[in-house]
Amino acid sequence: MLKEYELQVKGLRTSFFTDDGEVPAVDDVDFYVREGEILGIVGESGCGKSVTSLSVMGLIPKPPGKIVGGEILFKGEDLVHASEKRMRKLRGNDIAMIFQEPMTSLNPLFTIGDQLVEALLTHKKVNKKQARQKAVEKMKLVGLPRAEELLDDYPHQLSGGMRQRVMIAMALMCDPKVLIADEPTTALDVTIQKQILKLMRELNKKLNMAIIMITHDLGVVAEVCDRVTVMYSGKVVEESDVKTIFKNPQHPYTKGLLASIPDIRDKVDTLYSIPGNVPKPGSIKRGCRFAPRCQFAFDRCFEEDPELYEVSEPNHLARCFLLDEEGEQQ
Amino acid sequence: MTAYIIRRILMLFPVLFGMSVLVFSIIYLIPGNPAQIMLGQRATPEAIAEVEKQLGLDQPFYIQYFDYVGNLLTGDLGTSIKTKGAVAAELFPHLLATVELTIVAMTIAIFIGVNAGIISAWLHNTIADYAVMVFALVGVSMPVFWLGLMEQYIFAVELSWLPSTSRTNALTDVNPITHLYLIDTLIQGEYAQFKDVLRHIILPSVALATIPMAIIARITRSSMLDVMKSDYIRTARAKGVKGFIVVYKHSLRNAVIPVMTVIGLQAGLLLGGAILTETIFGWPGLGRYIYDAIQARDYPVIQSGILVVATIFVFINLIVDLLYAVVDPRIKYN
């Protein structure tokens, strides 16, 4: 039997209200993640990945941001309408997050130890000594050497890779059920990236924790994720398990992303890239948002917004009229 | 840390040397013969020669300078031409009167200014934020002499709540130990005198606090706004830390360095003697003392007054620099 959903997002819509009106950054997004599963959310910069994760954490800066619709269910509890007090209890305790920039995500003026124990002291009834012990334990878990000494160091004394390990250890302090990792390896160099990804995979297995891995890098997805959701301009455009998406991508955007991965065996002069840029949120009022960049686009794509269509494999969905069999027959 | 402190203290010497040369040279900036000008048009040549000898003006320049610095190092700030008394002994009580006023004024300015700035940043773009910013703008724009006069008119003349001038009532005779009357009266258990001293210090210190308070509020606000956008603040919130702790622990400590700089500069300015405020409130402070010396062309007093003010300014900035290293661990390693 399939495991229960740890976190389920249904029809999430998050907008920013600016002087130019409402800008929908996340527009009707659905996804879920089960216990012990790693879900990848993939897309280019500006497609709404980070806003989605901040919405789940209740950390959208408001104003100008606001969740205008949909549901975020954590073990069935709606977080969209939860009080700030309730959200604070969940943050760092049940749902933890790590960020893209390890260099700036740690407070420069407090020791590593202070920052690690803070989450634990906030959420659990423990004394300082117990909290420090737990911090050492988590630092060892994420593979940080000489953990006891590191506790009294300041962030500027650590390398980028070590800081990201500290961030991960910090997120694990309260044994969260869900870990959201927003581009955790983007700012690191390649060898460190590999280590961090391997670590995330190990932690997922060891702790049976659900992980949402937000990335623009399909290589990361291939390496660690079980399932993947592809986002484009605030919408989910394709969703399936990892093998399927690499073997049989359906949405032209996903195909484009896959084609953009350089292959060392191909001897080509220029690398492939999808022409154009991600449209500014809210700039496309009608039709499929990918249509202006899509080589398969036809009239209908510019008129109507496609829904998510089922593809032949189970649990494989894509938002493209090419998959609309009834439409073709009409 | 020790290396940083030593380095920072060594940097004082060139500054102090430059200062002493400048202050020493003041006497040469006077057009004509300084002795003549001090004594006036009808002075006899004997009297002028006497003053020249007293000032050492008959010696070569460098000997005069070394004598001067040598005297300074033994605590001798020269002799007042007007009163014939030792400048050091006369200046000291005035200096401490100003120090007391400055401490009270800066305490008010820091407490209200920093908190107003924090609230303003925390409630960014709300009515509270706008209100604080309007008050801060009014605060920096208001001439201090006008504010002082208005305070006197309202609280002393119309309401008769507080005394308008002087450090104490005529009948209050504080026995000076530290010359900081609030402390002197307290340690001697003279609570009636303490109350009197406190009542006298309120109006001038509030007048003096207004501009620093407004500047501190504005700096705190902009510095806090910068910090509150940073990644580590988001991290703290993602940990589930309470808003109050995010603001007062995580943000304030990061935002405080520019605020400390401004506090240091403002405190230095106030200690330099707030001539206007001290004059309006009849406060026997350093500003008044130097002002009177300028009126009387009492050059030794002017020189020493300026030297003391400049030295205080330098040392306050030294303290601020050392505090940077306490707040920010990264500074020690640079």
Interface residues (C-beta under 8 A of the other chain):
Chain A: M57 L59 P63 R88 K89 L90 R91 G92 N93 A96 M97 F99 E101 T104 S105 L106 N107 P108 L109 F110 E118 A119 T122 H123 Y154 H156 M167 M170
Chain B: N125 S230 D231 Y232 R234 T235 A236 R237 A238 K239 G240 V241 K242 H250 R253 N254 V327 D328 P329 R330 Y333
